[in-house]
Amino acid sequence: MSLGRKIYLKNDKDKKKLKPGEFIELDVDLILSNDITTPLAIDAFNQSKISKMKNPEKAVIVADHFTPNKDIDSAEQVKKVRDFARKWNLKFFDAGCGIEHTLLPEQGLVVPGDIIIGADSHTVTYGALGAVSSGVGSTDVAYGWATGKAWFKVPEAIKVVLKGSLQPHVSGKDIVLYLISLLGVDGALYKGLEFCGETLSELSMASRFTIANMVIECGAKYGIMEPDEKTINYVEKRAQRPYSPLPDNYSIKEDKDFDEVMEIDCSIIEPQVAFPSSPANSVPVSSIKKIKVDQVVLGSCTNGRWEDFIKAAEILKGKKAKEGLRFIVIPSTAALYKKMVDEGLLSVFIDAGAIISPPTCGPCLGGHMGILASGEKALSTTNRNFVGRMGHKDSKVYLANPEVAAATAINGYISAP
């Protein structure tokens, strides 16, 4: 049986197997929401007239999207969330703590074998730690607060085998953009992607988080990876609660356990660039003629980790961003921001002329900290480039890895590292 289905079964021991399309209600280990999605969940919870919250210790709320508050409306919204979290004594990370999908693993709140729901589509990120983790609606969060449970439709499972050695400057961002270009935006719609293979074992945790983060862009319900020594080392340093690394008799090995099998030759993948207005519009950076950009964004829950900034800094050191180009750098958590200061990494970006933002989702969803005007173009390490995603509907966003972003910042046009 696939790892995802085995985890679904961990608290439903009466069943021996699950069929795709079957509906099941399961206990969940973590219920996530943020400053955008929590107010709707609060309204639904209050309307239910429920006087007691089930397992409040499992609820986590992060203020990260429109924070630091960009206007009065967002300030009122976060105040509503903050007051609710205090009333019910919920774990609440206020403005500046970090972006939810980098913050929760960093804080040790996610462990292998978890079943996680989150009112944010990129909740799939935690599959990198061997958790079945899916985005849901705000009313599902309210139901989870009330009952400690969630309803799931068992997805088909696709085994994704990653093979081959990576070319220079290629990382998880390029693998997942390439994968999305093969599948299209709905090629894995409501299916579980389960990753394995020799290339996966070589990938850093940062690259694994990036791949898991973006499986939603091809419609996947979750994207999970077998926990290995790297995973356990990462988790052991951080975990805030005991866990069983894997269910008994798990497997991402037997093809017969899956509804479909894909093999990806990662050795042929170059640094990728996704053209507007879809992550599926990915092409090798070497195939692109000069495309001038007005802004470069380095950060987000997709590529805002220590490794991402190290790679970009290696290219930027001693150089300046192109005059007239806005270069925005966003560390994804407060702890990472401090580490970048303490170890001198942030000075590389400041010397290059970058604008340093506090930890926030910021421009990723057109919130603030880098809105685009009509006709402007941006190269970004974020995860979506839909129409109007980063500002005006007539602006354009290109997606790429941190090294492409650094090279682009220096040259002023989309460039290979």
Sequence and secondary structure as in RCSB ss.txt:
>XXXX:A:sequence
MSLGRKIYLKNDKDKKKLKPGEFIELDVDLILSNDITTPLAIDAFNQSKISKMKNPEKAVIVADHFTPNKDIDSA
EQVKKVRDFARKWNLKFFDAGCGIEHTLLPEQGLVVPGDIIIGADSHTVTYGALGAVSSGVGSTDVAYGWATGKA
WFKVPEAIKVVLKGSLQPHVSGKDIVLYLISLLGVDGALYKGLEFCGETLSELSMASRFTIANMVIECGAKYGIM
EPDEKTINYVEKRAQRPYSPLPDNYSIKEDKDFDEVMEIDCSIIEPQVAFPSSPANSVPVSSIKKIKVDQVVLGS
CTNGRWEDFIKAAEILKGKKAKEGLRFIVIPSTAALYKKMVDEGLLSVFIDAGAIISPPTCGPCLGGHMGILASG
EKALSTTNRNFVGRMGHKDSKVYLANPEVAAATAINGYISAP
>XXXX:A:secstr
  HHHHHHGGG TT S   TT EEEEE SEEEEETTTHHHHHHHHHHTT    S GGGEEEE  SSTTT SHHHH
HHHHHHHHHHHHHT EEE TTSB HHHHHHHTT   TT EEEESSGGGGGGGGGT EEEE  HHHHHHHHHHSEE
EEE  EEEEEEEES   TT  HHHHHHHHHHHH TTTTTTEEEEEESHHHHHS HHHHHHHHHHGGGGT SEEEE
   HHHHHHHHTT SS   SS TT  S  GGGSSEEEEEEGGG   EEE TT TT EEEGGG    B SEEEEEH
HHH SHHHHHHHHHHHTT    TT EEEEE SBHHHHHHHHHTTHHHHHHHTT EE  SS GGGGTSSSS B TT
 EEEESSS   TTTTB TT EEEE  HHHHHHHHHHSB    
